[in-house]
Amino acid sequence: MNYQIEFKALAIKDMDGLPREMARRILDKAGALRNSLSGDVKKR
């Protein structure tokens, strides 16, 4: 089952201030969660 990952505007703004490699790792991890919700997940 696939899920939709949404980032709040503040999170996007904060990510813009991060080093590019760190932001890439965050996006890669979020993309992996989209497919299976494996890892540390806060479910609502």
C-alpha positions as CSV (number, residue, x, y, z in Angstrom):
1,M,0.0,0.0,0.0
2,N,1.3,3.4,-0.9
3,Y,0.9,6.5,1.3
4,Q,1.2,10.2,0.6
5,I,3.8,12.1,2.5
6,E,3.1,15.8,3.1
7,F,5.5,18.4,4.5
8,K,4.2,21.5,6.2
9,A,5.4,24.8,4.9
10,L,7.6,25.4,7.9
11,A,9.3,22.0,7.4
12,I,10.0,22.9,3.8
13,K,11.4,26.3,4.8
14,D,13.6,24.6,7.4
15,M,14.8,22.0,5.0
16,D,16.0,24.8,2.6
17,G,18.4,25.9,5.3
18,L,20.0,22.5,5.7
19,P,23.1,21.3,3.8
20,R,22.0,19.7,0.6
21,E,23.2,16.2,1.5
22,M,21.3,16.3,4.8
23,A,18.1,17.4,3.0
24,R,18.6,14.7,0.4
25,R,18.8,12.0,3.2
26,I,15.6,13.3,4.8
27,L,13.8,13.1,1.5
28,D,15.1,9.7,0.7
29,K,13.9,8.4,4.1
30,A,10.5,10.0,3.6
31,G,10.3,8.3,0.2
32,A,11.0,4.9,1.7
33,L,8.3,5.4,4.3
34,R,5.8,6.1,1.5
35,N,5.9,2.5,0.4
36,S,5.6,0.6,3.6
37,L,5.6,2.8,6.6
38,S,8.5,0.9,8.0
39,G,10.8,2.6,10.5
40,D,10.0,5.3,13.1
41,V,6.5,6.4,12.1
42,K,3.9,8.5,14.0
43,K,0.6,7.3,12.7
44,R,-2.5,9.5,13.1
